Amino acid sequence: MRTIILTATTVIAIGLVNPSSSVAQSRQSVQDLFNKCVELARQRGYSNSDLDGNRAAARNFVIRCMQGRQR
């Protein structure tokens, strides 16, 4: 009986730890993708004021890039 309780507790603990680490990795990868898209926008001629000022064309470029629509 004790073995079953210990096993169940271990499985639950592992289940709680793994999703949080995958969420952290997901957030990091989204941030990395965003940074790459902003850098691509700069290479394509958008200025810092376009990107920082949240201008529509620059914002749309970054959004399309994050969706995989820009090369």
PyMOL Python script that loads the backbone (N, CA, C, O; Angstrom):
from pymol import cmd

cmd.read_pdbstr("""\
ATOM      1  N   MET A   1       0.824  -1.197   0.000  1.00  0.00           N
ATOM      2  CA  MET A   1       0.000   0.000   0.000  1.00  0.00           C
ATOM      3  C   MET A   1       0.864   1.255   0.000  1.00  0.00           C
ATOM      4  O   MET A   1       0.590   2.214  -0.722  1.00  0.00           O
ATOM      5  N   ARG A   2       1.911   1.233   0.821  1.00  0.00           N
ATOM      6  CA  ARG A   2       2.806   2.389   0.872  1.00  0.00           C
ATOM      7  C   ARG A   2       3.510   2.603  -0.462  1.00  0.00           C
ATOM      8  O   ARG A   2       3.738   3.740  -0.875  1.00  0.00           O
ATOM      9  N   THR A   3       3.846   1.528  -1.122  1.00  0.00           N
ATOM     10  CA  THR A   3       4.513   1.631  -2.418  1.00  0.00           C
ATOM     11  C   THR A   3       3.596   2.295  -3.445  1.00  0.00           C
ATOM     12  O   THR A   3       4.053   3.108  -4.248  1.00  0.00           O
ATOM     13  N   ILE A   4       2.336   1.961  -3.424  1.00  0.00           N
ATOM     14  CA  ILE A   4       1.384   2.552  -4.368  1.00  0.00           C
ATOM     15  C   ILE A   4       1.244   4.047  -4.110  1.00  0.00           C
ATOM     16  O   ILE A   4       1.232   4.843  -5.049  1.00  0.00           O
ATOM     17  N   ILE A   5       1.139   4.428  -2.850  1.00  0.00           N
ATOM     18  CA  ILE A   5       1.009   5.849  -2.508  1.00  0.00           C
ATOM     19  C   ILE A   5       2.272   6.610  -2.901  1.00  0.00           C
ATOM     20  O   ILE A   5       2.191   7.707  -3.453  1.00  0.00           O
ATOM     21  N   LEU A   6       3.434   6.033  -2.621  1.00  0.00           N
ATOM     22  CA  LEU A   6       4.697   6.672  -2.984  1.00  0.00           C
ATOM     23  C   LEU A   6       4.815   6.816  -4.502  1.00  0.00           C
ATOM     24  O   LEU A   6       5.240   7.861  -4.993  1.00  0.00           O
ATOM     25  N   THR A   7       4.442   5.779  -5.243  1.00  0.00           N
ATOM     26  CA  THR A   7       4.505   5.825  -6.703  1.00  0.00           C
ATOM     27  C   THR A   7       3.553   6.875  -7.260  1.00  0.00           C
ATOM     28  O   THR A   7       3.922   7.636  -8.155  1.00  0.00           O
ATOM     29  N   ALA A   8       2.346   6.920  -6.744  1.00  0.00           N
ATOM     30  CA  ALA A   8       1.363   7.906  -7.205  1.00  0.00           C
ATOM     31  C   ALA A   8       1.831   9.320  -6.911  1.00  0.00           C
ATOM     32  O   ALA A   8       1.680  10.208  -7.749  1.00  0.00           O
ATOM     33  N   THR A   9       2.392   9.538  -5.744  1.00  0.00           N
ATOM     34  CA  THR A   9       2.904  10.857  -5.383  1.00  0.00           C
ATOM     35  C   THR A   9       4.052  11.274  -6.298  1.00  0.00           C
ATOM     36  O   THR A   9       4.138  12.433  -6.705  1.00  0.00           O
ATOM     37  N   THR A  10       4.920  10.340  -6.615  1.00  0.00           N
ATOM     38  CA  THR A  10       6.043  10.623  -7.509  1.00  0.00           C
ATOM     39  C   THR A  10       5.557  10.980  -8.912  1.00  0.00           C
ATOM     40  O   THR A  10       6.060  11.923  -9.524  1.00  0.00           O
ATOM     41  N   VAL A  11       4.594  10.239  -9.416  1.00  0.00           N
ATOM     42  CA  VAL A  11       4.053  10.511 -10.752  1.00  0.00           C
ATOM     43  C   VAL A  11       3.403  11.892 -10.797  1.00  0.00           C
ATOM     44  O   VAL A  11       3.583  12.633 -11.763  1.00  0.00           O
ATOM     45  N   ILE A  12       2.660  12.231  -9.772  1.00  0.00           N
ATOM     46  CA  ILE A  12       2.016  13.549  -9.719  1.00  0.00           C
ATOM     47  C   ILE A  12       3.067  14.651  -9.646  1.00  0.00           C
ATOM     48  O   ILE A  12       2.939  15.672 -10.322  1.00  0.00           O
ATOM     49  N   ALA A  13       4.092  14.459  -8.845  1.00  0.00           N
ATOM     50  CA  ALA A  13       5.146  15.472  -8.716  1.00  0.00           C
ATOM     51  C   ALA A  13       5.868  15.681 -10.041  1.00  0.00           C
ATOM     52  O   ALA A  13       6.153  16.818 -10.417  1.00  0.00           O
ATOM     53  N   ILE A  14       6.162  14.614 -10.742  1.00  0.00           N
ATOM     54  CA  ILE A  14       6.834  14.732 -12.052  1.00  0.00           C
ATOM     55  C   ILE A  14       5.922  15.429 -13.046  1.00  0.00           C
ATOM     56  O   ILE A  14       6.383  16.244 -13.845  1.00  0.00           O
ATOM     57  N   GLY A  15       4.645  15.122 -13.005  1.00  0.00           N
ATOM     58  CA  GLY A  15       3.687  15.774 -13.897  1.00  0.00           C
ATOM     59  C   GLY A  15       3.578  17.265 -13.656  1.00  0.00           C
ATOM     60  O   GLY A  15       3.341  18.031 -14.590  1.00  0.00           O
ATOM     61  N   LEU A  16       3.749  17.684 -12.410  1.00  0.00           N
ATOM     62  CA  LEU A  16       3.680  19.109 -12.093  1.00  0.00           C
ATOM     63  C   LEU A  16       4.942  19.852 -12.478  1.00  0.00           C
ATOM     64  O   LEU A  16       4.883  21.037 -12.806  1.00  0.00           O
ATOM     65  N   VAL A  17       6.076  19.187 -12.445  1.00  0.00           N
ATOM     66  CA  VAL A  17       7.352  19.840 -12.750  1.00  0.00           C
ATOM     67  C   VAL A  17       7.548  20.002 -14.248  1.00  0.00           C
ATOM     68  O   VAL A  17       7.980  21.067 -14.687  1.00  0.00           O
ATOM     69  N   ASN A  18       7.251  19.000 -15.038  1.00  0.00           N
ATOM     70  CA  ASN A  18       7.522  19.039 -16.475  1.00  0.00           C
ATOM     71  C   ASN A  18       6.772  20.120 -17.230  1.00  0.00           C
ATOM     72  O   ASN A  18       7.400  20.795 -18.046  1.00  0.00           O
ATOM     73  N   PRO A  19       5.482  20.341 -17.024  1.00  0.00           N
ATOM     74  CA  PRO A  19       4.809  21.383 -17.794  1.00  0.00           C
ATOM     75  C   PRO A  19       5.380  22.771 -17.537  1.00  0.00           C
ATOM     76  O   PRO A  19       5.458  23.580 -18.462  1.00  0.00           O
ATOM     77  N   SER A  20       5.774  23.061 -16.328  1.00  0.00           N
ATOM     78  CA  SER A  20       6.312  24.392 -16.050  1.00  0.00           C
ATOM     79  C   SER A  20       7.632  24.612 -16.763  1.00  0.00           C
ATOM     80  O   SER A  20       7.914  25.730 -17.195  1.00  0.00           O
ATOM     81  N   SER A  21       8.449  23.579 -16.898  1.00  0.00           N
ATOM     82  CA  SER A  21       9.707  23.752 -17.616  1.00  0.00           C
ATOM     83  C   SER A  21       9.458  23.910 -19.112  1.00  0.00           C
ATOM     84  O   SER A  21      10.185  24.647 -19.777  1.00  0.00           O
ATOM     85  N   SER A  22       8.453  23.239 -19.651  1.00  0.00           N
ATOM     86  CA  SER A  22       8.157  23.388 -21.070  1.00  0.00           C
ATOM     87  C   SER A  22       7.562  24.762 -21.355  1.00  0.00           C
ATOM     88  O   SER A  22       7.788  25.319 -22.429  1.00  0.00           O
ATOM     89  N   VAL A  23       6.806  25.316 -20.410  1.00  0.00           N
ATOM     90  CA  VAL A  23       6.271  26.668 -20.579  1.00  0.00           C
ATOM     91  C   VAL A  23       7.410  27.673 -20.594  1.00  0.00           C
ATOM     92  O   VAL A  23       7.396  28.604 -21.399  1.00  0.00           O
ATOM     93  N   ALA A  24       8.386  27.507 -19.731  1.00  0.00           N
ATOM     94  CA  ALA A  24       9.534  28.414 -19.708  1.00  0.00           C
ATOM     95  C   ALA A  24      10.304  28.335 -21.027  1.00  0.00           C
ATOM     96  O   ALA A  24      10.736  29.357 -21.560  1.00  0.00           O
ATOM     97  N   GLN A  25      10.473  27.132 -21.545  1.00  0.00           N
ATOM     98  CA  GLN A  25      11.163  26.981 -22.826  1.00  0.00           C
ATOM     99  C   GLN A  25      10.351  27.613 -23.943  1.00  0.00           C
ATOM    100  O   GLN A  25      10.918  28.224 -24.850  1.00  0.00           O
ATOM    101  N   SER A  26       9.044  27.477 -23.892  1.00  0.00           N
ATOM    102  CA  SER A  26       8.186  28.060 -24.910  1.00  0.00           C
ATOM    103  C   SER A  26       8.295  29.575 -24.892  1.00  0.00           C
ATOM    104  O   SER A  26       8.409  30.203 -25.945  1.00  0.00           O
ATOM    105  N   ARG A  27       8.260  30.160 -23.712  1.00  0.00           N
ATOM    106  CA  ARG A  27       8.389  31.616 -23.607  1.00  0.00           C
ATOM    107  C   ARG A  27       9.731  32.080 -24.147  1.00  0.00           C
ATOM    108  O   ARG A  27       9.813  33.099 -24.833  1.00  0.00           O
ATOM    109  N   GLN A  28      10.784  31.330 -23.836  1.00  0.00           N
ATOM    110  CA  GLN A  28      12.108  31.706 -24.307  1.00  0.00           C
ATOM    111  C   GLN A  28      12.164  31.616 -25.825  1.00  0.00           C
ATOM    112  O   GLN A  28      12.728  32.499 -26.472  1.00  0.00           O
ATOM    113  N   SER A  29      11.597  30.579 -26.396  1.00  0.00           N
ATOM    114  CA  SER A  29      11.667  30.437 -27.846  1.00  0.00           C
ATOM    115  C   SER A  29      10.840  31.516 -28.546  1.00  0.00           C
ATOM    116  O   SER A  29      11.222  31.974 -29.623  1.00  0.00           O
ATOM    117  N   VAL A  30       9.719  31.928 -27.960  1.00  0.00           N
ATOM    118  CA  VAL A  30       8.922  33.011 -28.534  1.00  0.00           C
ATOM    119  C   VAL A  30       9.711  34.316 -28.479  1.00  0.00           C
ATOM    120  O   VAL A  30       9.706  35.089 -29.436  1.00  0.00           O
ATOM    121  N   GLN A  31      10.383  34.558 -27.368  1.00  0.00           N
ATOM    122  CA  GLN A  31      11.194  35.767 -27.243  1.00  0.00           C
ATOM    123  C   GLN A  31      12.343  35.748 -28.247  1.00  0.00           C
ATOM    124  O   GLN A  31      12.655  36.774 -28.850  1.00  0.00           O
ATOM    125  N   ASP A  32      12.974  34.589 -28.430  1.00  0.00           N
ATOM    126  CA  ASP A  32      14.046  34.469 -29.415  1.00  0.00           C
ATOM    127  C   ASP A  32      13.524  34.732 -30.826  1.00  0.00           C
ATOM    128  O   ASP A  32      14.173  35.426 -31.608  1.00  0.00           O
ATOM    129  N   LEU A  33      12.362  34.184 -31.152  1.00  0.00           N
ATOM    130  CA  LEU A  33      11.762  34.405 -32.467  1.00  0.00           C
ATOM    131  C   LEU A  33      11.444  35.882 -32.672  1.00  0.00           C
ATOM    132  O   LEU A  33      11.704  36.433 -33.742  1.00  0.00           O
ATOM    133  N   PHE A  34      10.883  36.522 -31.652  1.00  0.00           N
ATOM    134  CA  PHE A  34      10.579  37.946 -31.736  1.00  0.00           C
ATOM    135  C   PHE A  34      11.853  38.751 -31.996  1.00  0.00           C
ATOM    136  O   PHE A  34      11.874  39.624 -32.864  1.00  0.00           O
ATOM    137  N   ASN A  35      12.912  38.457 -31.242  1.00  0.00           N
ATOM    138  CA  ASN A  35      14.174  39.183 -31.431  1.00  0.00           C
ATOM    139  C   ASN A  35      14.733  38.987 -32.835  1.00  0.00           C
ATOM    140  O   ASN A  35      15.248  39.932 -33.431  1.00  0.00           O
ATOM    141  N   LYS A  36      14.637  37.776 -33.367  1.00  0.00           N
ATOM    142  CA  LYS A  36      15.121  37.517 -34.727  1.00  0.00           C
ATOM    143  C   LYS A  36      14.303  38.289 -35.758  1.00  0.00           C
ATOM    144  O   LYS A  36      14.845  38.798 -36.739  1.00  0.00           O
ATOM    145  N   CYS A  37      12.995  38.371 -35.528  1.00  0.00           N
ATOM    146  CA  CYS A  37      12.133  39.093 -36.469  1.00  0.00           C
ATOM    147  C   CYS A  37      12.389  40.597 -36.412  1.00  0.00           C
ATOM    148  O   CYS A  37      12.352  41.269 -37.443  1.00  0.00           O
ATOM    149  N   VAL A  38      12.645  41.125 -35.229  1.00  0.00           N
ATOM    150  CA  VAL A  38      12.973  42.545 -35.102  1.00  0.00           C
ATOM    151  C   VAL A  38      14.300  42.829 -35.797  1.00  0.00           C
ATOM    152  O   VAL A  38      14.448  43.850 -36.467  1.00  0.00           O
ATOM    153  N   GLU A  39      15.250  41.938 -35.639  1.00  0.00           N
ATOM    154  CA  GLU A  39      16.544  42.109 -36.319  1.00  0.00           C
ATOM    155  C   GLU A  39      16.366  42.040 -37.836  1.00  0.00           C
ATOM    156  O   GLU A  39      17.000  42.807 -38.562  1.00  0.00           O
ATOM    157  N   LEU A  40      15.528  41.149 -38.319  1.00  0.00           N
ATOM    158  CA  LEU A  40      15.248  41.065 -39.755  1.00  0.00           C
ATOM    159  C   LEU A  40      14.579  42.350 -40.241  1.00  0.00           C
ATOM    160  O   LEU A  40      14.884  42.835 -41.331  1.00  0.00           O
ATOM    161  N   ALA A  41      13.679  42.896 -39.447  1.00  0.00           N
ATOM    162  CA  ALA A  41      13.025  44.156 -39.817  1.00  0.00           C
ATOM    163  C   ALA A  41      14.058  45.273 -39.943  1.00  0.00           C
ATOM    164  O   ALA A  41      13.981  46.091 -40.860  1.00  0.00           O
ATOM    165  N   ARG A  42      15.008  45.308 -39.039  1.00  0.00           N
ATOM    166  CA  ARG A  42      16.075  46.330 -39.125  1.00  0.00           C
ATOM    167  C   ARG A  42      16.898  46.130 -40.394  1.00  0.00           C
ATOM    168  O   ARG A  42      17.257  47.097 -41.066  1.00  0.00           O
ATOM    169  N   GLN A  43      17.194  44.879 -40.719  1.00  0.00           N
ATOM    170  CA  GLN A  43      17.950  44.595 -41.938  1.00  0.00           C
ATOM    171  C   GLN A  43      17.170  44.987 -43.186  1.00  0.00           C
ATOM    172  O   GLN A  43      17.766  45.342 -44.203  1.00  0.00           O
ATOM    173  N   ARG A  44      15.861  44.927 -43.118  1.00  0.00           N
ATOM    174  CA  ARG A  44      15.011  45.268 -44.259  1.00  0.00           C
ATOM    175  C   ARG A  44      14.718  46.762 -44.344  1.00  0.00           C
ATOM    176  O   ARG A  44      13.990  47.198 -45.236  1.00  0.00           O
ATOM    177  N   GLY A  45      15.276  47.549 -43.429  1.00  0.00           N
ATOM    178  CA  GLY A  45      15.148  48.993 -43.562  1.00  0.00           C
ATOM    179  C   GLY A  45      14.255  49.693 -42.565  1.00  0.00           C
ATOM    180  O   GLY A  45      14.128  50.916 -42.623  1.00  0.00           O
ATOM    181  N   TYR A  46      13.634  48.974 -41.657  1.00  0.00           N
ATOM    182  CA  TYR A  46      12.824  49.630 -40.634  1.00  0.00           C
ATOM    183  C   TYR A  46      13.762  50.227 -39.582  1.00  0.00           C
ATOM    184  O   TYR A  46      14.714  49.584 -39.141  1.00  0.00           O
ATOM    185  N   SER A  47      13.474  51.459 -39.196  1.00  0.00           N
ATOM    186  CA  SER A  47      14.331  52.132 -38.226  1.00  0.00           C
ATOM    187  C   SER A  47      13.912  51.772 -36.808  1.00  0.00           C
ATOM    188  O   SER A  47      12.859  51.178 -36.577  1.00  0.00           O
ATOM    189  N   ASN A  48      14.774  52.154 -35.866  1.00  0.00           N
ATOM    190  CA  ASN A  48      14.450  51.933 -34.452  1.00  0.00           C
ATOM    191  C   ASN A  48      13.185  52.686 -34.064  1.00  0.00           C
ATOM    192  O   ASN A  48      12.384  52.188 -33.273  1.00  0.00           O
ATOM    193  N   SER A  49      13.001  53.877 -34.613  1.00  0.00           N
ATOM    194  CA  SER A  49      11.802  54.641 -34.266  1.00  0.00           C
ATOM    195  C   SER A  49      10.544  53.974 -34.835  1.00  0.00           C
ATOM    196  O   SER A  49       9.472  54.062 -34.237  1.00  0.00           O
ATOM    197  N   ASP A  50      10.674  53.307 -35.992  1.00  0.00           N
ATOM    198  CA  ASP A  50       9.536  52.555 -36.536  1.00  0.00           C
ATOM    199  C   ASP A  50       9.156  51.411 -35.595  1.00  0.00           C
ATOM    200  O   ASP A  50       7.982  51.189 -35.299  1.00  0.00           O
ATOM    201  N   LEU A  51      10.180  50.693 -35.135  1.00  0.00           N
ATOM    202  CA  LEU A  51       9.935  49.529 -34.283  1.00  0.00           C
ATOM    203  C   LEU A  51       9.528  49.937 -32.871  1.00  0.00           C
ATOM    204  O   LEU A  51       8.605  49.358 -32.297  1.00  0.00           O
ATOM    205  N   ASP A  52      10.213  50.930 -32.310  1.00  0.00           N
ATOM    206  CA  ASP A  52       9.906  51.359 -30.946  1.00  0.00           C
ATOM    207  C   ASP A  52       8.613  52.142 -30.878  1.00  0.00           C
ATOM    208  O   ASP A  52       7.912  52.097 -29.867  1.00  0.00           O
ATOM    209  N   GLY A  53       8.287  52.860 -31.943  1.00  0.00           N
ATOM    210  CA  GLY A  53       7.075  53.659 -31.979  1.00  0.00           C
ATOM    211  C   GLY A  53       5.836  52.857 -32.310  1.00  0.00           C
ATOM    212  O   GLY A  53       4.735  53.403 -32.386  1.00  0.00           O
ATOM    213  N   ASN A  54       6.015  51.552 -32.509  1.00  0.00           N
ATOM    214  CA  ASN A  54       4.892  50.661 -32.795  1.00  0.00           C
ATOM    215  C   ASN A  54       4.123  51.102 -34.038  1.00  0.00           C
ATOM    216  O   ASN A  54       2.893  51.068 -34.068  1.00  0.00           O
ATOM    217  N   ARG A  55       4.869  51.516 -35.064  1.00  0.00           N
ATOM    218  CA  ARG A  55       4.230  51.906 -36.311  1.00  0.00           C
ATOM    219  C   ARG A  55       3.647  50.679 -36.992  1.00  0.00           C
ATOM    220  O   ARG A  55       4.201  49.583 -36.907  1.00  0.00           O
ATOM    221  N   ALA A  56       2.531  50.873 -37.664  1.00  0.00           N
ATOM    222  CA  ALA A  56       1.759  49.761 -38.216  1.00  0.00           C
ATOM    223  C   ALA A  56       2.573  48.892 -39.175  1.00  0.00           C
ATOM    224  O   ALA A  56       2.513  47.665 -39.091  1.00  0.00           O
ATOM    225  N   ALA A  57       3.319  49.495 -40.070  1.00  0.00           N
ATOM    226  CA  ALA A  57       4.061  48.712 -41.063  1.00  0.00           C
ATOM    227  C   ALA A  57       5.125  47.845 -40.390  1.00  0.00           C
ATOM    228  O   ALA A  57       5.270  46.669 -40.722  1.00  0.00           O
ATOM    229  N   ALA A  58       5.862  48.421 -39.453  1.00  0.00           N
ATOM    230  CA  ALA A  58       6.898  47.660 -38.755  1.00  0.00           C
ATOM    231  C   ALA A  58       6.273  46.574 -37.883  1.00  0.00           C
ATOM    232  O   ALA A  58       6.762  45.445 -37.843  1.00  0.00           O
ATOM    233  N   ARG A  59       5.196  46.918 -37.189  1.00  0.00           N
ATOM    234  CA  ARG A  59       4.508  45.949 -36.336  1.00  0.00           C
ATOM    235  C   ARG A  59       3.975  44.783 -37.172  1.00  0.00           C
ATOM    236  O   ARG A  59       4.120  43.622 -36.790  1.00  0.00           O
ATOM    237  N   ASN A  60       3.364  45.097 -38.303  1.00  0.00           N
ATOM    238  CA  ASN A  60       2.832  44.051 -39.175  1.00  0.00           C
ATOM    239  C   ASN A  60       3.935  43.177 -39.746  1.00  0.00           C
ATOM    240  O   ASN A  60       3.761  41.968 -39.896  1.00  0.00           O
ATOM    241  N   PHE A  61       5.071  43.788 -40.066  1.00  0.00           N
ATOM    242  CA  PHE A  61       6.203  43.014 -40.568  1.00  0.00           C
ATOM    243  C   PHE A  61       6.649  41.992 -39.529  1.00  0.00           C
ATOM    244  O   PHE A  61       6.858  40.822 -39.850  1.00  0.00           O
ATOM    245  N   VAL A  62       6.793  42.438 -38.285  1.00  0.00           N
ATOM    246  CA  VAL A  62       7.243  41.541 -37.217  1.00  0.00           C
ATOM    247  C   VAL A  62       6.200  40.450 -36.970  1.00  0.00           C
ATOM    248  O   VAL A  62       6.559  39.290 -36.769  1.00  0.00           O
ATOM    249  N   ILE A  63       4.939  40.800 -36.981  1.00  0.00           N
ATOM    250  CA  ILE A  63       3.882  39.803 -36.775  1.00  0.00           C
ATOM    251  C   ILE A  63       3.911  38.760 -37.884  1.00  0.00           C
ATOM    252  O   ILE A  63       3.839  37.562 -37.611  1.00  0.00           O
ATOM    253  N   ARG A  64       4.016  39.209 -39.134  1.00  0.00           N
ATOM    254  CA  ARG A  64       4.065  38.252 -40.254  1.00  0.00           C
ATOM    255  C   ARG A  64       5.316  37.383 -40.176  1.00  0.00           C
ATOM    256  O   ARG A  64       5.279  36.198 -40.509  1.00  0.00           O
ATOM    257  N   CYS A  65       6.413  37.972 -39.738  1.00  0.00           N
ATOM    258  CA  CYS A  65       7.644  37.206 -39.583  1.00  0.00           C
ATOM    259  C   CYS A  65       7.470  36.114 -38.538  1.00  0.00           C
ATOM    260  O   CYS A  65       7.898  34.979 -38.744  1.00  0.00           O
ATOM    261  N   MET A  66       6.845  36.453 -37.421  1.00  0.00           N
ATOM    262  CA  MET A  66       6.642  35.463 -36.356  1.00  0.00           C
ATOM    263  C   MET A  66       5.670  34.377 -36.803  1.00  0.00           C
ATOM    264  O   MET A  66       5.716  33.259 -36.291  1.00  0.00           O
ATOM    265  N   GLN A  67       4.802  34.691 -37.740  1.00  0.00           N
ATOM    266  CA  GLN A  67       3.886  33.686 -38.286  1.00  0.00           C
ATOM    267  C   GLN A  67       4.547  32.863 -39.393  1.00  0.00           C
ATOM    268  O   GLN A  67       3.955  31.908 -39.896  1.00  0.00           O
ATOM    269  N   GLY A  68       5.766  33.233 -39.769  1.00  0.00           N
ATOM    270  CA  GLY A  68       6.489  32.487 -40.796  1.00  0.00           C
ATOM    271  C   GLY A  68       6.223  32.973 -42.201  1.00  0.00           C
ATOM    272  O   GLY A  68       6.511  32.266 -43.166  1.00  0.00           O
ATOM    273  N   ARG A  69       5.674  34.176 -42.331  1.00  0.00           N
ATOM    274  CA  ARG A  69       5.316  34.689 -43.657  1.00  0.00           C
ATOM    275  C   ARG A  69       6.377  35.589 -44.266  1.00  0.00           C
ATOM    276  O   ARG A  69       6.213  36.040 -45.400  1.00  0.00           O
ATOM    277  N   GLN A  70       7.451  35.864 -43.556  1.00  0.00           N
ATOM    278  CA  GLN A  70       8.537  36.690 -44.086  1.00  0.00           C
ATOM    279  C   GLN A  70       9.775  35.823 -44.193  1.00  0.00           C
ATOM    280  O   GLN A  70       9.996  34.921 -43.385  1.00  0.00           O
ATOM    281  N   ARG A  71      10.564  36.106 -45.185  1.00  0.00           N
ATOM    282  CA  ARG A  71      11.817  35.345 -45.366  1.00  0.00           C
ATOM    283  C   ARG A  71      12.998  36.270 -45.311  1.00  0.00           C
ATOM    284  O   ARG A  71      14.138  35.823 -45.442  1.00  0.00           O
TER     285      ARG A  71
END
""", "prot")
cmd.dss("prot")
cmd.show_as("cartoon", "prot")
cmd.util.cbc("prot")
cmd.orient("prot")
